[in-house]
Amino acid sequence: MQKDVKLKTEKLKREKRFKRILLIALAVLLFILLIIYIVVGIIYNRGNFSITLDKNLYFDRGLIIYDDPLYKVYRSELLAPAPDTFDNISYRWLPDDIADQEGGSHNGDNYLAYTFYVENTGDEVTDYWSEVVIDDVIRNVDEAVRIRVYKNGNATTYAKLSALGEPEPGTVPFENPSENLVALDHVASFSPGQIDKYTIVIWIEGSDLECTDNILGGEFQVHMNFNSEIDDE
C-alpha cells in the first residue's frame, strides 16, 4: 500500500514538473514571437524607403540632408511614406515632371516618389559616397521592381537582370545583387554651399516578364545611405 502511494506521488510530481516545463516553454515561445512581431512591425511601418546620413559626414565635413529647402537642420535619417497601394504600373505612367517637386513625399498611384537634398554646409571641399540597398524582400517582388534615382535632374533606372541574364530595357543592372546592392556612387569635389538634389521613384514594372501572380502579396524594404567612405570588401 505504501509502495502504491509512493509511486502515485512520484507520478504526480513528474506530471507537475512536465506541466511547469511546458508552460515555461510556451511562455518563452510567445515572448520570441512577440519580439519578432514588434521588429517586423517597426521595419514595415517605416515605409518602403529611408535615407540615412553617416554622422561623420555631418560632424567632420558639414554635410546635411533635408527634404524641405526652408528647414535645413541636421537629421541622420529621412523616412519616405509608402503609397496607399503598390500594384504594377508602366513607367510610361510616371509624370514627366516627377523630379521637379521641391521636396518631400509626392507619391502617385502605385508608385513611391520622394525628393530630398544633400548640402555641404562646411568650409572645405569634400566628397561622399551614396549607396542604395534592398534590406528585405518577400515573394521575390524585387524581380519586377524599378528604382529610379534622379540626381540633379539626371535619371538612372535600376533593375535586376532578366531571367535570361540580360539587362531589362532602359535600365542599369543592380550593382551587386548577391549583396542586395542596387547602386553605388562617389561624389568628389563637393564644394561648400553646393547642393545635390535627389528624387527617388520606386514602382513595380508591369511589362517585366517576372511581374506575375507569383509576386502577389510581396513586400520590399529599401534604404539609401550617404557615407564618408565605403568598405572595399
C-alpha positions in Angstrom: 0.0 0.0 0.0 2.8 2.4 0.9 4.6 1.5 -2.2 1.5 2.3 -4.3 1.1 5.7 -2.6 4.8 6.4 -3.2 4.5 5.5 -6.9 1.5 7.7 -7.3 3.2 10.6 -5.5 6.2 10.4 -7.8 4.0 10.2 -10.9 2.1 13.3 -9.7 5.5 15.1 -9.2 6.6 14.2 -12.7 3.3 15.4 -14.2 3.6 18.7 -12.3 7.2 19.1 -13.4 6.3 18.4 -17.0 3.4 20.9 -17.0 5.7 23.5 -15.4 8.4 23.0 -18.1 5.7 23.1 -20.8 4.3 26.3 -19.5 7.8 27.9 -19.4 8.5 26.7 -23.0 5.2 28.2 -24.2 5.9 31.5 -22.4 9.4 31.7 -24.0 7.9 30.9 -27.4 5.2 33.6 -27.0 7.9 36.1 -26.0 10.0 35.3 -29.0 7.0 35.6 -31.3 6.2 38.9 -29.7 9.7 40.2 -30.3 9.6 39.1 -33.9 6.2 40.8 -34.4 7.5 44.1 -32.9 10.6 44.0 -35.0 8.8 43.3 -38.3 6.2 45.9 -37.4 8.9 48.5 -36.8 10.6 47.7 -40.1 7.5 47.8 -42.3 5.8 50.7 -40.6 8.8 52.9 -41.5 7.7 52.9 -45.2 9.3 51.3 -48.2 12.2 53.8 -48.4 14.5 55.6 -45.9 17.6 57.8 -46.2 20.4 57.8 -43.7 23.4 60.1 -43.2 26.7 58.9 -41.8 27.3 61.1 -38.7 30.9 61.6 -39.8 29.7 63.5 -42.9 28.0 66.0 -40.6 30.4 66.3 -37.7 33.6 66.1 -39.8 32.5 67.6 -43.2 29.4 69.6 -42.5 27.1 67.7 -44.8 23.3 67.6 -44.1 20.2 66.0 -45.6 16.8 67.6 -45.7 13.5 67.4 -47.7 12.4 71.0 -47.1 14.6 73.7 -48.5 13.1 76.1 -45.9 14.0 73.9 -43.0 17.7 72.9 -43.1 18.6 71.2 -39.8 20.8 68.2 -39.1 19.0 64.9 -39.3 20.5 61.5 -39.5 17.5 59.9 -41.2 14.6 60.8 -43.5 11.6 58.5 -44.0 9.5 58.3 -47.1 6.0 57.1 -46.5 4.7 54.3 -48.7 1.9 54.8 -51.2 -1.6 53.5 -50.3 -1.3 50.8 -52.9 1.6 49.3 -54.8 0.1 47.5 -57.8 2.1 47.1 -61.0 2.2 50.0 -63.4 4.1 51.1 -66.6 7.0 53.5 -66.5 5.1 55.4 -69.1 2.5 56.4 -66.5 5.0 58.3 -64.4 4.6 62.1 -64.6 7.2 63.9 -66.8 7.8 66.5 -64.1 8.2 63.9 -61.3 11.7 65.2 -60.4 10.6 68.9 -60.4 9.0 68.8 -57.0 10.6 71.0 -54.3 10.9 68.2 -51.7 9.4 65.6 -49.5 6.9 62.9 -50.4 4.9 63.2 -53.7 3.7 59.6 -54.2 1.3 58.8 -57.0 -1.0 55.9 -57.9 1.1 52.8 -57.2 4.5 54.4 -57.0 6.7 56.0 -54.4 8.3 59.3 -55.1 10.5 61.3 -52.7 12.7 64.3 -53.1 15.5 65.5 -50.8 18.8 67.3 -50.8 22.4 66.9 -49.7 24.2 70.1 -48.9 27.7 71.0 -47.9 27.4 73.5 -45.1 31.1 73.2 -44.2 34.1 75.3 -45.2 36.0 72.7 -47.2 35.7 70.8 -50.5 34.9 67.2 -49.6 33.4 64.1 -51.1 30.8 61.4 -50.2 29.5 58.0 -51.2 25.9 57.0 -51.8 24.5 53.5 -52.0 21.0 52.1 -52.5 20.4 48.8 -50.7 17.5 46.4 -50.5 17.0 45.4 -46.9 14.3 42.8 -47.2 12.2 41.1 -49.9 9.1 38.9 -49.7 7.9 36.6 -52.6 10.7 37.8 -54.9 8.9 41.0 -55.7 12.3 42.7 -56.4 12.4 40.7 -59.6 10.0 43.3 -61.1 10.8 46.4 -59.1 12.3 49.5 -60.7 14.3 52.0 -58.6 14.9 55.3 -60.4 17.4 57.8 -59.0 17.3 61.4 -60.2 20.4 63.3 -59.3 20.2 66.9 -60.2 17.7 66.1 -62.8 19.6 63.2 -64.4 17.8 59.9 -64.1 19.1 56.3 -63.8 16.7 53.4 -63.5 17.9 50.3 -61.8 16.5 46.7 -62.1 17.6 43.1 -61.6 18.8 41.3 -64.6 16.1 39.4 -66.5 15.6 35.7 -66.2 17.8 35.4 -69.3 20.6 37.2 -67.5 20.3 40.4 -69.6 19.6 44.0 -68.5 15.9 44.9 -68.5 15.1 47.5 -71.3 16.1 51.0 -70.3 17.7 50.0 -67.0 21.1 49.6 -65.3 21.6 46.2 -63.6 21.9 46.1 -59.8 25.5 46.8 -58.7 25.8 43.6 -56.6 22.6 41.5 -56.4 24.2 38.9 -54.1 24.7 41.7 -51.5 21.4 43.4 -52.3 23.3 46.5 -53.5 21.3 48.4 -56.1 23.6 51.4 -56.8 26.9 52.9 -55.7 28.1 56.4 -56.5 31.0 58.5 -55.5 30.7 62.3 -55.4 34.0 64.0 -55.5 34.9 67.7 -55.1 31.7 68.6 -53.3 32.2 72.3 -52.6 31.0 74.5 -49.7 27.5 75.6 -50.4 27.0 73.0 -53.1 23.6 71.2 -53.1 22.8 67.9 -54.8 19.1 67.2 -55.3 17.8 63.7 -55.4 14.4 62.2 -56.3 13.8 58.5 -55.7 11.0 56.8 -57.6 10.1 53.1 -56.9 7.4 51.1 -58.7 6.6 47.6 -59.9 7.0 47.4 -63.7 4.1 45.7 -65.3 5.9 45.0 -68.5 8.6 43.0 -66.8 8.2 39.3 -67.6 8.9 38.5 -63.9 5.8 40.5 -63.0 3.5 37.5 -62.5 1.0 36.3 -59.9 3.9 34.7 -58.1 4.9 38.1 -56.6 1.3 38.9 -55.4 1.4 39.9 -51.7 5.2 40.6 -51.9 6.9 43.3 -49.9 10.3 45.0 -50.1 12.3 47.4 -48.0 14.9 49.8 -49.4 17.2 52.4 -48.0 19.8 54.9 -49.3 23.0 55.5 -47.3 25.3 58.6 -47.5 28.7 57.6 -46.2 32.1 59.2 -45.6 33.8 56.1 -47.1 32.9 52.7 -48.5 34.4 49.4 -47.4 36.1 47.9 -50.4 35.1 44.4 -49.3 
